[in-house]
Amino acid sequence: MVRFMPKFDPESSQNHPYWWDFDLDNQPLELELLARPIEEIPAQSDCVVVGAGYSGLSAALTLARAGRSVVVLDSSKPGYGCSGRNGGLIGPSFHKLGMAGLKAHLGEAKTVAVMRESMDILMGLKQFIAQEGIECGLIEAGRFRGAVTVQQYDELARQAEGIGKLVDLEYEMRPQSAQREHIGSDYYKGGVVYHQDAHLHPGLYLKGLANRALEAGVQIFAPARAERVEAGGDGYRVTLGETSINCGEVLIATNGYTGEAFPYLRRRVIPIRSAIITTEPLSADLMHELSPQRQGFSDSSRLMPYYRPSPDGTRMIFGGRALNLADRPENYARDLHRLMTRIFPQLRTTAISHAWSGTVAYTFDHAPHIGRITEGPMSGVCYAIVVRA
Ligand SMILES: Cc1cc2nc3c(=O)[nH]c(=O)nc-3n(C[C@H](O)[C@H](O)[C@H](O)COP(=O)(O)OP(=O)(O)OC[C@H]3O[C@@H](n4cnc5c(N)ncnc54)[C@H](O)[C@@H]3O)c2cc1C
């Protein structure tokens, strides 16, 4: 295992998600095994989905269960993008603009609908995991969001109260005097607990989703980079080097990894790098001190860090925005380690086993988008762009 903290050694940096090395039994997660080689791609299918992350695979599963033949392509491997790299924290995403910003943009009724949908997604995800029996280390312990300043504590309280009037949000304000019941830190000036939030093992969730899709008849191919999509025959032709496949419908689900092959979407997606570090295993006592209730964490700062215990409860997994778009652990690992030890001084001498990053998608209006391309040779092709607020 590579150690590059607290003495940082860029030569030995390991840009590799913890999730790919450790499942719930501490075994490696071999996501590439879910896919077949490009040579076996059929000539025809009802639907082609480009991108084997959460978006592409859930769409593929829905389509297959509705009776369509579905091919999913990924240029690298299923879960290579954000879906195999994220922090695994799940909760409603109440939009970057906040309620006031949303109301100014969308009006009252649509703002309420957005808030409700955001909450429904969280509940729907938990229900889906239970119904499908996906073993992904789901821990429904809630999330503590710390206030960095006293003013932000008041703001978090106002925000939660406002949202609570619109949707069924179970929350509790915790003053600084009660904070240690949630987090082993004196860094915050109190915070809010969102009781319905949870965390899971993102790689295992991806694997479970892919397995359900395969069982429903979806065919996944990787490495298989879609280089061109154009209208042809009764639908579209998707070209991958020497190979091509004809289909009735195409969905582009490449999110923050959208490349020049899809110029209409590339112009509308801003890739932002987010990064995570993982500590070495810590003692049970120290882990209990850091997260006495195994809750997830974030805070009120603009570049909101997000962190949580590992699924086996032995490590701290700490993420945040990487300020540089280049994918270099030396650019973000030291910053994350510094921030982590500001919150948890107990971890100052703790070594880091993993550091990795991925590109999330941002859009100009901060909102997720689904729809169809309306111009050029890809006119009519569907897309889904997820935004993490
Ligand atoms: C470090 C990090 C931490 C995060 N933490 C959280 C969190 O805690 N909670 C949360 O809710 N969200 C989090 N997110 C965001 C979340 O992971 C993403 O919003 C989500 O996974 C996006 O899923 P997706 O399927 O749309 O895209 P992705 O999972 O990014 O998948 C896109 C796929 O498209 C493939 N692709 C690209 N171009 C082509 C092509 N031409 N042909 C074929 N395939 C192609 C890529 O290989 C990739 O696998 C985090 C993201 C990152 C990077």
The ligand as a Tripos MOL2 file, in Angstrom:
@<TRIPOS>MOLECULE
LIG
   53    58     1     0     0
SMALL
NO_CHARGES

@<TRIPOS>ATOM
      1 C1        -14.2640   12.4710   -6.2640 C.3       1 LIG1
      2 C2        -15.7700   12.5150   -6.4340 C.ar      1 LIG1
      3 C3        -16.5900   12.4540   -5.3150 C.ar      1 LIG1
      4 C4        -17.9790   12.4920   -5.4420 C.ar      1 LIG1
      5 N1        -18.7500   12.3120   -4.3220 N.ar      1 LIG1
      6 C5        -20.0890   12.2350   -4.4400 C.ar      1 LIG1
      7 C6        -20.8780   11.9050   -3.3020 C.ar      1 LIG1
      8 O1        -20.3520   11.6370   -2.2060 O.2       1 LIG1
      9 N2        -22.2300   11.8610   -3.4640 N.ar      1 LIG1
     10 C7        -22.8210   12.0910   -4.6830 C.ar      1 LIG1
     11 O2        -24.0630   12.0520   -4.7710 O.2       1 LIG1
     12 N3        -22.0940   12.3740   -5.7920 N.ar      1 LIG1
     13 C8        -20.7400   12.4220   -5.7050 C.ar      1 LIG1
     14 N4        -19.9830   12.6450   -6.8210 N.ar      1 LIG1
     15 C9        -20.6650   12.8280   -8.1190 C.3       1 LIG1
     16 C10       -21.2070   11.5190   -8.6860 C.3       1 LIG1
     17 O3        -20.2500   10.4970   -8.5700 O.3       1 LIG1
     18 C11       -21.5860   11.7090  -10.1620 C.3       1 LIG1
     19 O4        -22.5550   12.7560  -10.2420 O.3       1 LIG1
     20 C12       -22.1740   10.4580  -10.8060 C.3       1 LIG1
     21 O5        -21.3930    9.3140  -10.5450 O.3       1 LIG1
     22 C13       -22.3020   10.6690  -12.3070 C.3       1 LIG1
     23 O6        -22.6850    9.4380  -12.8990 O.3       1 LIG1
     24 P1        -22.8030    9.3250  -14.4630 P.3       1 LIG1
     25 O7        -23.2020    7.9270  -14.7610 O.co2     1 LIG1
     26 O8        -23.6930   10.3880  -14.9990 O.co2     1 LIG1
     27 O9        -21.3310    9.6330  -15.0240 O.3       1 LIG1
     28 P2        -19.9670    8.8620  -14.7960 P.3       1 LIG1
     29 O10       -20.0320    7.8930  -13.6950 O.co2     1 LIG1
     30 O11       -18.8910    9.8950  -14.7370 O.co2     1 LIG1
     31 O12       -19.8160    7.9820  -16.1210 O.3       1 LIG1
     32 C14       -19.4870    8.4970  -17.3740 C.3       1 LIG1
     33 C15       -18.8410    7.3510  -18.1650 C.3       1 LIG1
     34 O13       -18.7870    7.7170  -19.5480 O.3       1 LIG1
     35 C16       -17.6600    7.0450  -20.1040 C.3       1 LIG1
     36 N5        -17.3610    7.6870  -21.3980 N.ar      1 LIG1
     37 C17       -16.9680    8.9660  -21.6320 C.ar      1 LIG1
     38 N6        -16.8450    9.1800  -22.9600 N.ar      1 LIG1
     39 C18       -17.1770    8.0170  -23.5780 C.ar      1 LIG1
     40 C19       -17.2540    7.6080  -24.9490 C.ar      1 LIG1
     41 N7        -16.9430    8.4520  -25.9490 N.pl3     1 LIG1
     42 N8        -17.6130    6.3370  -25.2380 N.ar      1 LIG1
     43 C20       -17.9230    5.4610  -24.2370 C.ar      1 LIG1
     44 N9        -17.8750    5.8070  -22.9210 N.ar      1 LIG1
     45 C21       -17.5060    7.0680  -22.5970 C.ar      1 LIG1
     46 C22       -16.5870    7.1960  -19.0320 C.3       1 LIG1
     47 O14       -15.5610    6.2240  -19.1610 O.3       1 LIG1
     48 C23       -17.4050    7.0320  -17.7470 C.3       1 LIG1
     49 O15       -17.3380    5.7130  -17.2310 O.3       1 LIG1
     50 C24       -18.5790   12.6250   -6.7340 C.ar      1 LIG1
     51 C25       -17.7500   12.7070   -7.8620 C.ar      1 LIG1
     52 C26       -16.3580   12.6530   -7.7170 C.ar      1 LIG1
     53 C27       -15.4670   12.7080   -8.9280 C.3       1 LIG1
@<TRIPOS>BOND
     1     1     2 1
     2     2     3 ar
     3     2    52 ar
     4     3     4 ar
     5     4     5 ar
     6     4    50 ar
     7     5     6 ar
     8     6     7 ar
     9     6    13 1
    10     7     8 2
    11     7     9 ar
    12     9    10 ar
    13    10    11 2
    14    10    12 ar
    15    12    13 ar
    16    13    14 ar
    17    14    15 1
    18    14    50 ar
    19    15    16 1
    20    16    17 1
    21    16    18 1
    22    18    19 1
    23    18    20 1
    24    20    21 1
    25    20    22 1
    26    22    23 1
    27    23    24 1
    28    24    25 2
    29    24    26 1
    30    24    27 1
    31    27    28 1
    32    28    29 2
    33    28    30 1
    34    28    31 1
    35    31    32 1
    36    32    33 1
    37    33    34 1
    38    33    48 1
    39    34    35 1
    40    35    36 1
    41    35    46 1
    42    36    37 ar
    43    36    45 ar
    44    37    38 ar
    45    38    39 ar
    46    39    40 ar
    47    39    45 ar
    48    40    41 1
    49    40    42 ar
    50    42    43 ar
    51    43    44 ar
    52    44    45 ar
    53    46    47 1
    54    46    48 1
    55    48    49 1
    56    50    51 ar
    57    51    52 ar
    58    52    53 1
@<TRIPOS>SUBSTRUCTURE
     1 LIG1         1 GROUP 0 **** ****
